[in-house]
Amino acid sequence: MKSTEVRNSFLQFFKSKGLPVLPSSSLIPHNDPTLLFTSAGMVQFKANFLGIDKSLKNAATCQKCVRTTDIDSVGFTERHLTFFEMLGNFSFGDYFKKEAIGWAWEYLTQVLKLDPAKLYVSIYKGGIAPRDEEAYNTWLQYVPKERIFELDEADNFWTMGPTGPCGPCTEIYYDFGDKGCKNPHCDITCNCGRFVEIWNVVFESYNRQEDGSLQPLPQNNIDTGMGLERLVMAMQSKRNIFETDLFTPLTDAAKEILHIEGHTPQEISALRIIADHVRSSSFLIAEGILPSNEGRGYILRRLIRRAARYAKLMGSQKPFLYTLAKKVSQIFDGLYPEIDKNLSHIEEVLKTEETLFFNTLQNGEEKLSALLAKKGQTLSGEEAFYLHETFGFPLELTREIAAAKGVKVDEDGYQKAKEAAAAKSRSYADEFSKEKVKEFQRLENALPATVFTGYDGLTQKARVLALLNQDFEEVQSLCGAGYAVFDSTSFYAESGGQVGDIGQVQKDGQTVAQVTDVQKPLGKVYLHQVNGSLHVGEEVMLAVDKATRLRTTANHSAIHLVNAALRQVFGNGVHQSGSFVSAQRLRFDYTLSKNPTEEEWKKVWQIVQEAIEAALPVRCQERPLKDAARLGAVTLLGETYADPARFVLMGGSFEEPEKKYSLELCGGTHVSNTAQVITVVLLKEGSLSAGVRRIEAVAGPAALDYLKRVNHEVEKMAARLTVPVPEVGPRLNQLLDEIREVKKDYSAFRERTLAAGGVAQMSFTMKNGATVVMQKAEGAQPRELRSIADTIGQKYEKALIIVVSDHEGKRSFVVKMAGKLENTDALQVAKQIAVSLNGRAGGRPDFAQGGGEAKKPWQEFLASAKEIL
C-alpha cells in the first residue's frame, strides 16, 4: 500500500466513525508562542483539551510536524526524523478508552490487515496514578495477556508539563522480525529495533497540581498519535522508514547526483540525513521561514547546513540540495499545496544557503590545512571544535582530511569542547554573573589597569597578561574560545551604549585569534572574548576591524547630533535615557512628555543635516570634571564620571564654548568631523514608556547602504506602477484612496444585502413595551453581526435587536440596544440565550455578543429566545 493510500485510509476510517477530518495546522503554532514548531498532532487542539474551546467533540487529522530535539540521531537510526506526519484521532470529552482501543485494533487488523500476531501493546502499570485496569481488560478482548506489557511513568504516562492535563497511555508495537538481537528476552522494551511503536493513545484524565497531586479533569480526553512513516514501513514491509516511498525518490535522486551506491554505513547515513533535512527545510521555507541565526530561522539554517555537510562528505563539490525540492513536491503531490505553490522560492532559498555554506567550508579547509601543517600525529579536540564553531566546519570533514595526512583527531576532546559550548547557552552579559565576580576581582587586584589606546589608533602592540577558558578558569594557553587580558589594547570595551570592538590578534603577520567582543566587567581590566590560539606572556599585535569601527563611530556621533537638535527644538528638559550603538544602527532613548509634531520633527532633522553639512570639527579632550558646568557640557542623569573626564565637542572650541554645536561627556569613539556622519536616516520613532521616547536610525556608511536599498525598492515600485520615481508617492496615495472607496462601497453593499434580502426575521413586543427584532443573517461572518445590528438599529428609536448567524457548526449572535430601554439589559439577555446554546456570552448592558452550538433548528431557536425574552 502506498503512503498516500495509508494516509487516506486512516482519515476515511475515522470519518466513518463520525469524526470530522480537519486539515493540518501550520508548522508555526500561532496560538502557542511557547513552541517554535508544531511538534505533535494535539498542538492545534490545546484549547479543546483544556475545555476552553467547546466547538469540537472529536476530530481526526494528518498533522505535519517538525521536531529537532533528536537531530543528531537522524541518519544513524532507522526511524528518527525531524519532519514527520502524525496521524491522530482525538476526543474532547466524547469517546474514551473502550472506543479508542477498539477502533485502533479494527483499523490496524481489518482495514490495513496487519497480522494480529505481530502486534504487541503496553499499558500503565501504576505509580503516581493507579494501574490502568480498564485499558488492560479492554486489550484482553483483542490480544493474549502475554503480549500485554505493563510499563511505568517513563513510558506510559503522558504529561503536558510540570502541571496541567496528563494521564496514562497505551502503545501498540509492531514486530518487524528478528534483526540479530542477542538478547534472549528481546521484547518491546529492547532497543534493537525489532519492536517499533506505531500507535500511542493517551487517556488524558488528570490535572497535575503544583504539589504533584493528581485531580480528575472535568472531561476525559483522547490524544492519539501515530507516525505515518512508521506505519508505512510496516505496510510496505520495509526494514526502515527510509526504504518507503516517502523517502526513496529523494535518496535515489541523491545517489544519482552524488554517484554513490548507498551501501556503506557512511553513505546510508548521509542519504538519510539529506532526505530528511530536505523534506523539513522545504516545508519550513514554504511557511515563510528563512535561514537566520536565531529562532526558527536558526533551525532551518542548521538543517540545510547539516545536509550540505554530509553531501560534502559524499563528494559533493557544488550545491545540489535545491534540486531535490521538486522530489519533495512530487512525493506530497496535491497534499500540501504550499509546497507546489512555493517550489521556486524553496529552491532559491536552499541554493543560496547551500552556496553560502560551501564558501564557509572553503575557509575552514584553508584553516585546517594551516593547522595540520604544524601538527604531529594528533589534532586536538579544541582545535577541531574551533574549526566547527568559527567556520562551521564539520568534524566528519576534519577527520577525513586529517586522516589523508596521517593525523588523528582527538574526538573525545572535541566532544568535551562541544558540550562546554552547549552548556554556555546564556548571553555574554549573563556570563558576568555573581559566580564570576570573585575571578574578576582577583584579576582586578592582580593585574594592572588595561591601557586603552584606541582613541588614537586601531593597532597596538600588546602582551598577553592572562587567559581564561570558557569556564572562566585561568590557563596558560588557549586554543579555541575563551578570554584574554592584554597590558594595553586598541579595542574599545562595551560601555556607554557602544558595543565592543571586533578584530584580530596577530603574530608575525598572521592572525592567531579573532576578537568577537570586549568587556570591562569591573572597569579596570579589559576582557577580550577571543577564539584562537594564545599563550600567556607572548607579544602580539592587536588590530581593530577598521570598517566596523568607522561605521560605529558614525552612528555614535550621530546620536550626539540628534541629542543636541532635540534640545534645541524641545528645550533642555530633554535628557538621554539610554542608547545603543553598533556598526549597523543606533538607538536613542530620550525624555519628552509630548508627542512631537510633524513640523517639530522636520526642524530636528533640518538642524542635524545642517550640522553635518557644516563639516564641524569634532574635538575630544580629557579635562577636569568641574569644567563640565563651566563649559555647559551635557551629562547623563545618574551617570558617574571619571575625573578627569572625556569631553566631546562638536563645533566651536574649548576656548570659545559659546560657539559650540554640541558638548557632552562621553567615553565612546567618534568621527573627527561631522561630515563623516554623511547623513542620518530615521527608521522608527515612538513612545517607549510614559515620558520616554525612542529613536532608531542609521548614519554614515550604514545610512548609505540603507538608502541604496530604499532607492532600489522605489525604482522597482515605480516600474511596477509605470510612473517616474518622483510620482510614486502621489500614485500610491491615489491607489490607496481608490481602494478605501471600494472597501467602503463593498461594506455598505454587504450590509444592505444582509440586512434586507434573503433573511429570516421576527419582531414582537415584550411585556415592558419594548420592541424586539430577531434576524437571521444567512452567510454572515460572526464579525459582521455587529455592523448588521447597527444598520437595523437605525430604523428604530427604541428596540432590542438580536442578529444571529450559523458558521462552521457554531451559532453566533449579538444583542444590541437601540435607544434607552428600561428594565432591559443586553448582557443579561445574551447570557440567557447563550445558556440555551450551551455556550457563552459577554459584553455591556447596551451591547453583548456570544455563541454556542448550532443544534436547534431556526424556528425552535426563535421560540426559545422569545420565551427567554
Buried (B, 14 or more C-beta within 10 A) or exposed (E): BEBBEBBEBBBEBBEEBEBEBBEBBBBBBEEEEEEBBBBBBBBBBBBBBBBEEBBBBBBBBBBBBBBBEEBEEBBEBBBBBBBBBBBBBBBBBBBBBEBBBBBBBBBBBEBBEBEEEBBBBBBBBBBBBEBBEBBBEBBEEBBEEEBBBBBEBEBBBBBBEEEBBBBBBBBBBBBBEEEEBEEEEBBBEEEEBBBBBBBBBBBBBBBBEEEEEBEEBEBBBBBBBBBBBBBBBBBBEBEBBBBBBBBBBBBBBBBEBBEBEBEEEBBBBBBBBBBBBBBBBBBBBBBEBBBEEEEBBEBBBBBBBBBBBBBBBBEBEEBBBBBBBBBBBEBBEEBBEBBBEBBEBBBBBBBBBBBBBBEBBEBBBEBBEEBBEEBEEEBBBBBBBBBBBBBBBBBBBBBBBBEEEEBEBBBEBBBBBBEBBEEBEEEEEEBBEEEBEEBBEEBBEEBEEBEBBBBEEBBBEBEBBBBBBBEBEBBEBBBBBBBBBBBBBBBBBBBBBBBBBBBBBBBEEEBBBBBBBBBBBBEBBBBBBBBBBBBBEEEBBBBBBEEBBBBBBBBBBBBBBBBBBBBBBBEEEBBBBEBBBBBBBBBBBBBBEEEBEEEEEEBBBEBBBBBBEBEBBBBBEEBEBEBBEEBEBBBBEEEEBEEEBBBBBBBBEBEEBEEBBBBBBBBBBBBEBBBBBBBBBBEEBEEBEEEBBBBBBBBBBBBBBBBEEEEEEBEEBBEEBEBEEEEBEEBEEEEEEEEEEEEEEEEEEBBEBBBEEEBEBBEEEBEEEBBBBBBBBEEBEBEBBBBBBBBBBEEBEBBBBBBBBBBEEBBBBBBBBBEEBEEBBBBBBBBBBBBBBEBBBEBEEBBBBBBBBBEBEBEEBBEBBEEEB
